[in-house]
Amino acid sequence: MDPRFIPEVGSNIVYALPHARTAADVAGVLGRIVSLRGAVHPVGECAFGASDHVARIVLTAMKCDPGIRSAANIRFSDSLAALIEELSYETCWFDREREPPGIQTMDWGVAFCCKEYVPDVIMDRGGIGKEAMIRILGPDPVSVANTIIMLSSRITSMDI
């Protein structure tokens, strides 16, 4: 994975048990995945309940399609978003400014994008105090990781 793909808040990749209901049913990387000295490093080992943020993405997506059990978050950039759309991934955007008060962004944004089906990628441009983000979804961590690896291989010559 290209270290430029790691957002300021860190990245994570998660995998939910079938019929998962809470973050405790979702495995992720403890402490997230970070960029350090030009390389990507997991802070800790994989464990259930390790991620709240990315776990909520997959838990919300599973309400629409129980087969989508994995997700990862990567840094947003216009060039990366353009590449994703150029490669014909099913994408959905949401606007954090339209988020209803009192609702967590991930629950609302992912639910907004998964009304009829779960897209491959969910993106937003951020908001006040919220980092813009790209979320990759899939049936398992291998498919999600393969998407990220493929994007990494295609973006190397582009400015992120």
TABELNOR-V368532 format. One record per helix or strand of 3 or more residues. SS is the DSSP state (h for helix, s for strand). FROM is the first residue (numbers start at 1). LEN is the number of residues. If there is no record, write none. Layout:
((SS | FROM | LEN) (SS | FROM | LEN))
This chain:
((h | 3 | 3) (s | 13 | 4) (h | 23 | 3) (s | 26 | 4) (s | 33 | 4) (s | 39 | 4) (s | 46 | 3) (h | 53 | 12) (s | 70 | 6) (h | 78 | 9) (s | 91 | 3) (h | 96 | 3) (h | 105 | 9) (s | 121 | 4) (s | 133 | 6) (h | 141 | 15))
